[in-house]
Amino acid sequence: MREFVSSLSTKLNRLSKTKYFDDCLILLLAFITFVGWTISTMTNISIMLGLDLLIIIAVLLILFLHDLKYLIPVAIYLIYNIANEVSGANAIPIDLVIAVLIFAGVLIYHTIKNKIDFSKMKSVLGLLGLAVCEIIPLIWAFNITFLNQELNEIRHMDLVWYVLYLGDLGYLVIYCLFANGIKANSKQMFIKTMSYLSILITLECMVCVINQLRDGTIDNIFDAYYWLGWGLCNEAGIMLCFSCPFTFYILAKKKNVLDMLIYVAILGITGIGVLITTSRGAYLIFGLEFIALVVVTFFKAENKKVFRIMVYIAIGLAIVVAVIFHNKVISVLQSLFDKVFGTGIDDGTIDLSKISNRRFELWNMATDYTARDWYKILFGPGFACDIEPQESGVVGNYVYGPQVFHSFIYETMAIGGVFGLACLSLHMSQKYYRISMFDKNTFIYFLVAYISLDLYGLMDNTYHMYYFMIPLVIGMAVLDREADYLMIPYGRISTERW
């Protein structure tokens, strides 16, 4: 048996060195995730078939390849299997609990076996601070209640939500595991995982929109507003914006025309995904970063001639379509404005509260909760300082969960007060410092990704949210480990094979 395992491990290690192994592995995991998510969506049953398969593959990868590099797509794609909202602890599928426990156990065993080296975790202080600042308010936020005015009853926040006070601690653990378990040449795996993530999210969004059109819930894609299970459509927009710079990075590295066209197609798919999220924030950030990335790639592409021709052709086609189908284009743009951007504008009257979806009100709430006591000013009122009641689907029954303040600044202030903002500042400085260690191309594309999402985070949910934080901390672990192997001297020519 031992000889068989050793032989299989040798063969898999040899296979993992081939050119397209990473791409095939990532696409396989994305496909499994999408199929598992779709089955759960269509049946409306909280089963995690895709997640279970990912866990099995992850365990095999750890046992045979001994490098957490190959778990990067597994860890990032895990949450995109969640197709149904979990309303309480008793609603968590048992297969999800078992799968997560097995996955965590194998990861911890692998880490202990290979020993923990704190020198590898160069970005740990900021993440540690965020974890600590989120936990401290539990001292005075252990019994959160809410007055339901409709029912005239005092209700307690559902117990399952208290786990969120440990969210940043979980992200810290993920970072530590990957920073210690990843070996050399992991940057490509992370970048490709993020690029292909856009395909996965777009397909999930398309399923939701098609379902609404089929059911007659909407008659226009710009009316779409949907819950994917792991997040809302605007949160899908956040992650599509996060993925875009990494697709451009790969496109810039490619020299073969066919390879370049593949990643241009992925950018097109990403754009479609952003469009059907109907998220104004995603439209704004994606538009800005897309223009910036086109300009950067115009000068940084390995095959500048072909990329520039592609840009010229795209601009030319856009002009031709606008001229030939100008009436249809105007109609679509008018519908887009009315459905997506017209909220809060009525006969020339502007309602800022509606335009911002109550964001100004929420930011004032976060400020008010934080300023009530001296210890809350210093350490924050806590993750659930305000409870948001949501209808559970049963008449007169509500699910009580924490309000999110739609800005990572105000969210962090409400979570950890002045201390939390200080920890966030430390984390930010470490995040941007690490990418400055790399070659200019890596630095520029990661910089656009980070700046775009931090701008997005000023008006929507990024930091402290699992769909954003898991890819972020894994990316930081990748950069920390890569700096030890590749490009510590700024500007050294990369030896990456794309």
HUHUVEN-V593651 format. One record per residue. N is the residue number from 1. RES is the residue in three letters. SS is DSSP state (a for helix, b for strand, c for the rest). NEAR is the number of other ideal C-beta (glycine too) atoms within 12 Angstrom. Layout:
N/RES/SS/NEAR, N/RES/SS/NEAR
This chain:
1/MET/c/7, 2/ARG/a/8, 3/GLU/a/9, 4/PHE/a/11, 5/VAL/a/15, 6/SER/a/14, 7/SER/a/14, 8/LEU/a/18, 9/SER/a/22, 10/THR/a/17, 11/LYS/a/16, 12/LEU/a/25, 13/ASN/a/20, 14/ARG/a/14, 15/LEU/a/20, 16/SER/a/25, 17/LYS/c/17, 18/THR/c/15, 19/LYS/c/13, 20/TYR/c/18, 21/PHE/a/25, 22/ASP/a/36, 23/ASP/a/26, 24/CYS/a/19, 25/LEU/a/34, 26/ILE/a/37, 27/LEU/a/25, 28/LEU/a/26, 29/LEU/a/41, 30/ALA/a/38, 31/PHE/a/25, 32/ILE/a/32, 33/THR/a/44, 34/PHE/a/34, 35/VAL/a/27, 36/GLY/a/40, 37/TRP/a/39, 38/THR/a/29, 39/ILE/a/26, 40/SER/a/34, 41/THR/a/35, 42/MET/a/18, 43/THR/a/14, 44/ASN/c/16, 45/ILE/c/17, 46/SER/c/29, 47/ILE/c/27, 48/MET/c/36, 49/LEU/a/28, 50/GLY/a/39, 51/LEU/a/40, 52/ASP/a/29, 53/LEU/a/29, 54/LEU/a/43, 55/ILE/a/37, 56/ILE/a/23, 57/ILE/a/33, 58/ALA/a/37, 59/VAL/a/26, 60/LEU/a/24, 61/LEU/a/37, 62/ILE/a/35, 63/LEU/a/23, 64/PHE/a/25, 65/LEU/a/32, 66/HIS/c/26, 67/ASP/c/29, 68/LEU/a/39, 69/LYS/a/37, 70/TYR/a/41, 71/LEU/a/45, 72/ILE/a/43, 73/PRO/a/42, 74/VAL/a/42, 75/ALA/a/48, 76/ILE/a/46, 77/TYR/a/45, 78/LEU/a/42, 79/ILE/a/39, 80/TYR/a/49, 81/ASN/a/41, 82/ILE/c/34, 83/ALA/c/38, 84/ASN/c/27, 85/GLU/c/26, 86/VAL/c/26, 87/SER/c/23, 88/GLY/c/21, 89/ALA/a/16, 90/ASN/a/13, 91/ALA/a/20, 92/ILE/c/23, 93/PRO/c/26, 94/ILE/a/16, 95/ASP/a/25, 96/LEU/a/32, 97/VAL/a/21, 98/ILE/a/18, 99/ALA/a/32, 100/VAL/a/27, 101/LEU/a/17, 102/ILE/a/23, 103/PHE/a/33, 104/ALA/a/25, 105/GLY/a/19, 106/VAL/a/29, 107/LEU/a/33, 108/ILE/a/22, 109/TYR/a/18, 110/HIS/a/31, 111/THR/a/30, 112/ILE/a/15, 113/LYS/a/15, 114/ASN/a/21, 115/LYS/c/12, 116/ILE/c/19, 117/ASP/c/18, 118/PHE/a/15, 119/SER/a/14, 120/LYS/a/31, 121/MET/c/34, 122/LYS/c/29, 123/SER/c/39, 124/VAL/a/35, 125/LEU/a/25, 126/GLY/a/36, 127/LEU/a/41, 128/LEU/a/26, 129/GLY/a/32, 130/LEU/a/45, 131/ALA/a/33, 132/VAL/a/29, 133/CYS/a/41, 134/GLU/a/43, 135/ILE/a/32, 136/ILE/a/30, 137/PRO/a/37, 138/LEU/a/26, 139/ILE/a/15, 140/TRP/c/23, 141/ALA/c/33, 142/PHE/c/17, 143/ASN/c/16, 144/ILE/c/32, 145/THR/b/18, 146/PHE/b/28, 147/LEU/b/17, 148/ASN/b/22, 149/GLN/c/11, 150/GLU/c/14, 151/LEU/c/16, 152/ASN/c/8, 153/GLU/b/16, 154/ILE/b/16, 155/ARG/b/25, 156/HIS/b/23, 157/MET/c/34, 158/ASP/c/30, 159/LEU/a/21, 160/VAL/a/23, 161/TRP/a/30, 162/TYR/a/28, 163/VAL/a/25, 164/LEU/a/33, 165/TYR/a/34, 166/LEU/a/23, 167/GLY/a/34, 168/ASP/a/41, 169/LEU/a/28, 170/GLY/a/29, 171/TYR/a/38, 172/LEU/a/35, 173/VAL/a/31, 174/ILE/a/42, 175/TYR/a/45, 176/CYS/a/35, 177/LEU/a/37, 178/PHE/a/45, 179/ALA/a/39, 180/ASN/a/32, 181/GLY/a/42, 182/ILE/c/44, 183/LYS/c/29, 184/ALA/c/21, 185/ASN/c/29, 186/SER/c/36, 187/LYS/a/47, 188/GLN/a/35, 189/MET/a/43, 190/PHE/a/45, 191/ILE/a/45, 192/LYS/a/40, 193/THR/a/44, 194/MET/a/45, 195/SER/a/46, 196/TYR/a/40, 197/LEU/a/48, 198/SER/a/44, 199/ILE/a/38, 200/LEU/a/45, 201/ILE/a/47, 202/THR/a/39, 203/LEU/a/31, 204/GLU/a/46, 205/CYS/a/46, 206/MET/a/29, 207/VAL/a/31, 208/CYS/a/37, 209/VAL/a/32, 210/ILE/a/21, 211/ASN/a/23, 212/GLN/a/26, 213/LEU/a/20, 214/ARG/a/13, 215/ASP/a/13, 216/GLY/c/10, 217/THR/c/17, 218/ILE/c/22, 219/ASP/c/15, 220/ASN/c/22, 221/ILE/a/28, 222/PHE/a/31, 223/ASP/a/23, 224/ALA/c/34, 225/TYR/c/29, 226/TYR/c/34, 227/TRP/b/25, 228/LEU/c/42, 229/GLY/c/38, 230/TRP/c/38, 231/GLY/c/33, 232/LEU/b/31, 233/CYS/a/41, 234/ASN/a/38, 235/GLU/a/37, 236/ALA/a/49, 237/GLY/a/48, 238/ILE/a/48, 239/MET/a/54, 240/LEU/a/50, 241/CYS/a/48, 242/PHE/a/49, 243/SER/a/51, 244/CYS/a/48, 245/PRO/a/43, 246/PHE/a/45, 247/THR/a/45, 248/PHE/a/41, 249/TYR/a/41, 250/ILE/a/42, 251/LEU/a/44, 252/ALA/a/41, 253/LYS/a/32, 254/LYS/c/30, 255/LYS/c/19, 256/ASN/c/15, 257/VAL/a/19, 258/LEU/a/13, 259/ASP/a/25, 260/MET/a/32, 261/LEU/a/20, 262/ILE/a/23, 263/TYR/a/40, 264/VAL/a/30, 265/ALA/a/21, 266/ILE/a/37, 267/LEU/a/39, 268/GLY/a/24, 269/ILE/a/29, 270/THR/a/43, 271/GLY/a/29, 272/ILE/a/24, 273/GLY/a/43, 274/VAL/a/39, 275/LEU/a/31, 276/ILE/a/41, 277/THR/a/42, 278/THR/c/36, 279/SER/c/37, 280/ARG/a/33, 281/GLY/a/39, 282/ALA/a/43, 283/TYR/a/29, 284/LEU/a/25, 285/ILE/a/38, 286/PHE/a/39, 287/GLY/a/24, 288/LEU/a/23, 289/GLU/a/39, 290/PHE/a/31, 291/ILE/a/20, 292/ALA/a/27, 293/LEU/a/40, 294/VAL/a/30, 295/VAL/a/20, 296/VAL/a/28, 297/THR/a/38, 298/PHE/a/24, 299/PHE/a/18, 300/LYS/a/27, 301/ALA/c/34, 302/GLU/c/24, 303/ASN/c/25, 304/LYS/a/20, 305/LYS/a/15, 306/VAL/a/26, 307/PHE/a/34, 308/ARG/a/20, 309/ILE/a/19, 310/MET/a/29, 311/VAL/a/27, 312/TYR/a/16, 313/ILE/a/16, 314/ALA/a/20, 315/ILE/a/17, 316/GLY/a/14, 317/LEU/a/16, 318/ALA/a/15, 319/ILE/a/15, 320/VAL/a/14, 321/VAL/a/16, 322/ALA/a/17, 323/VAL/a/14, 324/ILE/a/12, 325/PHE/c/16, 326/HIS/a/14, 327/ASN/a/13, 328/LYS/a/14, 329/VAL/a/18, 330/ILE/a/14, 331/SER/a/15, 332/VAL/a/21, 333/LEU/a/19, 334/GLN/a/17, 335/SER/a/20, 336/LEU/a/22, 337/PHE/a/18, 338/ASP/a/18, 339/LYS/a/24, 340/VAL/a/35, 341/PHE/a/22, 342/GLY/c/23, 343/THR/c/23, 344/GLY/c/21, 345/ILE/b/16, 346/ASP/b/12, 347/ASP/c/8, 348/GLY/c/8, 349/THR/b/10, 350/ILE/b/15, 351/ASP/c/18, 352/LEU/a/15, 353/SER/a/16, 354/LYS/a/19, 355/ILE/a/21, 356/SER/c/23, 357/ASN/c/28, 358/ARG/c/23, 359/ARG/a/28, 360/PHE/a/22, 361/GLU/a/21, 362/LEU/a/30, 363/TRP/a/28, 364/ASN/a/21, 365/MET/a/28, 366/ALA/a/38, 367/THR/a/26, 368/ASP/a/21, 369/TYR/a/34, 370/THR/a/36, 371/ALA/c/21, 372/ARG/c/20, 373/ASP/c/19, 374/TRP/a/14, 375/TYR/a/21, 376/LYS/a/30, 377/ILE/a/23, 378/LEU/a/22, 379/PHE/a/34, 380/GLY/c/47, 381/PRO/c/41, 382/GLY/c/43, 383/PHE/c/43, 384/ALA/c/39, 385/CYS/c/38, 386/ASP/c/34, 387/ILE/b/32, 388/GLU/b/26, 389/PRO/b/27, 390/GLN/b/24, 391/GLU/b/17, 392/SER/c/19, 393/GLY/c/15, 394/VAL/c/10, 395/VAL/c/9, 396/GLY/c/13, 397/ASN/c/19, 398/TYR/b/27, 399/VAL/b/27, 400/TYR/b/32, 401/GLY/b/30, 402/PRO/b/38, 403/GLN/c/33, 404/VAL/c/40, 405/PHE/c/43, 406/HIS/c/35, 407/SER/c/36, 408/PHE/a/38, 409/ILE/a/32, 410/TYR/a/41, 411/GLU/a/50, 412/THR/a/42, 413/MET/a/42, 414/ALA/a/45, 415/ILE/a/50, 416/GLY/a/45, 417/GLY/a/36, 418/VAL/a/24, 419/PHE/a/28, 420/GLY/a/42, 421/LEU/a/30, 422/ALA/a/24, 423/CYS/a/36, 424/LEU/a/37, 425/SER/a/24, 426/LEU/a/25, 427/HIS/a/40, 428/MET/a/31, 429/SER/a/19, 430/GLN/a/31, 431/LYS/a/35, 432/TYR/a/24, 433/TYR/a/25, 434/ARG/a/37, 435/ILE/a/35, 436/SER/c/23, 437/MET/c/31, 438/PHE/c/34, 439/ASP/c/28, 440/LYS/a/22, 441/ASN/a/33, 442/THR/a/40, 443/PHE/a/30, 444/ILE/a/26, 445/TYR/a/38, 446/PHE/a/39, 447/LEU/a/27, 448/VAL/a/37, 449/ALA/a/43, 450/TYR/a/38, 451/ILE/a/27, 452/SER/a/37, 453/LEU/a/44, 454/ASP/a/30, 455/LEU/a/28, 456/TYR/a/40, 457/GLY/c/35, 458/LEU/c/26, 459/MET/c/33, 460/ASP/c/43, 461/ASN/c/38, 462/THR/c/41, 463/TYR/c/46, 464/HIS/c/46, 465/MET/c/39, 466/TYR/a/31, 467/TYR/a/38, 468/PHE/a/41, 469/MET/a/40, 470/ILE/a/40, 471/PRO/a/42, 472/LEU/a/46, 473/VAL/a/43, 474/ILE/a/43, 475/GLY/a/45, 476/MET/a/44, 477/ALA/a/46, 478/VAL/a/47, 479/LEU/a/42, 480/ASP/a/41, 481/ARG/a/39, 482/GLU/a/38, 483/ALA/a/34, 484/ASP/a/26, 485/TYR/a/24, 486/LEU/c/26, 487/MET/c/28, 488/ILE/c/18, 489/PRO/c/12, 490/TYR/c/17, 491/GLY/c/15, 492/ARG/c/19, 493/ILE/c/14, 494/SER/c/25, 495/THR/c/15, 496/GLU/c/29, 497/ARG/c/16, 498/TRP/c/29
